[in-house]
Amino acid sequence: MLNLDVIRPQFPAFSREVNGHTAAYFDGPAGSQVPQSVIDAVSNYLAHFNANCGAAFVTSLGTDVALANARSACADFLNAPSADEIVFGPNMTTLTLSLSRALSETWFYGDEIIVSRLDHDANVTPWVLAAREAGAIVKQIDFDPENCTLWMDQYDSLLSNRTRLVAVGGASNATGTVNPIREIVRLAKTVGATTFVDAVHLAPHRLIDVQEFDCDFLACSAYKFFGPHVGILWGRAELLESLQPDKLRPAPSSAPGKWMTGTQNHEGICGVTAAIDYLASLASTVQNLSRRERLQNSFSAISEHEQKIGQQLIEGLQQIDSLKIWGITEEHQLQHRVPTVSVTHDSKTPQVLSAELGRHGLFTWAGNHYALPFTETVGLEPNGTLRIGLLHYNTGEEVDRLLSQLTSIC
Ligand SMILES: Cc1ncc(COP(=O)(O)O)c(C=O)c1O
């Protein structure tokens, strides 16, 4: 069980007030808040270790250690077989653009790439651009607009012996749908395709396991899981080693260093370790567990709490006749979604609703959330949806506050 009385005081952001109302953060899908331990890790690095890596003096040596510690923490977080398979970068988009360029050099004219219409554009446009470069063809998996789940049978018809890459999201940042990654990877492997998983939206909600997914690459971003703005790419060692990313001549020629362009955000990377340690601290009372085991305990408690408040949110939204929910709503299907809920109103724009909620200290998001293939497919451009994102730090009381404010606006 999560103890929110212990968790919430760790977040300085939760003491903010807006027009006399305590702030409630439902904007996690655009970036989560951070606990004090993450803030301390960032400032401790800047105060005591600030240096470039690779030199023989104490702050530089300390920086090398900090980066190695962060790689181990990420390997635990993703269940990566080796910490050397962890690449840091500014964000998921930049890492994906770099990977897509490197992969496209291995593609030929007429090869095929499969993406999905339920994805963030960061898992579509990089592949479209890379395919254009190589003369490859891009195919798209559609989704059922009724519940916003992928039409899985389309993989059977679109996969072929020309398929070089299948790119799919772990969870939709617009509708909350959790995709069956293990099954999609299995299908992709039947034709020998490389697989890339965008786990940015999944990471704060479910414990990722790249070995269980059996994918080839996976990317996420620490600012969505209670850390600073740092992107993380995991790839199979042999692929990271054999591919040739764009890099400067003096930069390392082996992985992971050759994937990390320029000097990294060292202070942010220290914050990534702290964010993973924060997550590992949430639900374990027994000593001597490994960090991965503690993360497993934390994420089962996170899932339990999120399922409860997610259901409360969906049931409350269903009471407001003027709202339509985009995504899974049936109680027995709720394990196939995370509590990121998009709604539209029958006359008011998401922007109007979000601004009104914001005046009451309720932080939501309006727009396409860069999930452009989704909003275009269901005809929600240019306004998109009102997105309410719950994370483990949200409470049932906050959900009630949001529902009552929405009821009075709608
Ligand atoms: C599902 C998903 N994928 C990719 C991204 C892009 O991540 P980044 O901002 O780290 O480039 C986001 C950001 O919102 C996202 O939600």
The ligand as a MOL file (V3000), in Angstrom:
LIG
                    3D

  0  0  0     0  0            999 V3000
M  V30 BEGIN CTAB
M  V30 COUNTS 16 16 0 0 0
M  V30 BEGIN ATOM
M  V30 1 C 4.2220 9.0110 -25.1740 0
M  V30 2 C 5.2870 10.0510 -25.3690 0
M  V30 3 N 6.2810 9.7880 -26.2010 0
M  V30 4 C 7.2710 10.6670 -26.4210 0
M  V30 5 C 7.2680 11.9000 -25.8040 0
M  V30 6 C 8.3870 12.8370 -26.0760 0
M  V30 7 O 9.2330 12.8450 -24.9760 0
M  V30 8 P 10.3650 13.9490 -24.8000 0
M  V30 9 O 9.6950 15.1990 -24.3410 0
M  V30 10 O 11.2820 13.3620 -23.7830 0
M  V30 11 O 11.0260 14.1110 -26.1210 0
M  V30 12 C 6.2370 12.2280 -24.9310 0
M  V30 13 C 6.1740 13.5510 -24.2890 0
M  V30 14 O 5.1460 14.0100 -23.9040 0
M  V30 15 C 5.2180 11.2640 -24.7020 0
M  V30 16 O 4.2050 11.5280 -23.8650 0
M  V30 END ATOM
M  V30 BEGIN BOND
M  V30 1 1 1 2
M  V30 2 1 2 3
M  V30 3 2 2 15
M  V30 4 2 3 4
M  V30 5 1 4 5
M  V30 6 1 5 6
M  V30 7 2 5 12
M  V30 8 1 6 7
M  V30 9 1 7 8
M  V30 10 2 8 9
M  V30 11 1 8 10
M  V30 12 1 8 11
M  V30 13 1 12 13
M  V30 14 1 12 15
M  V30 15 2 13 14
M  V30 16 1 15 16
M  V30 END BOND
M  V30 END CTAB
M  END
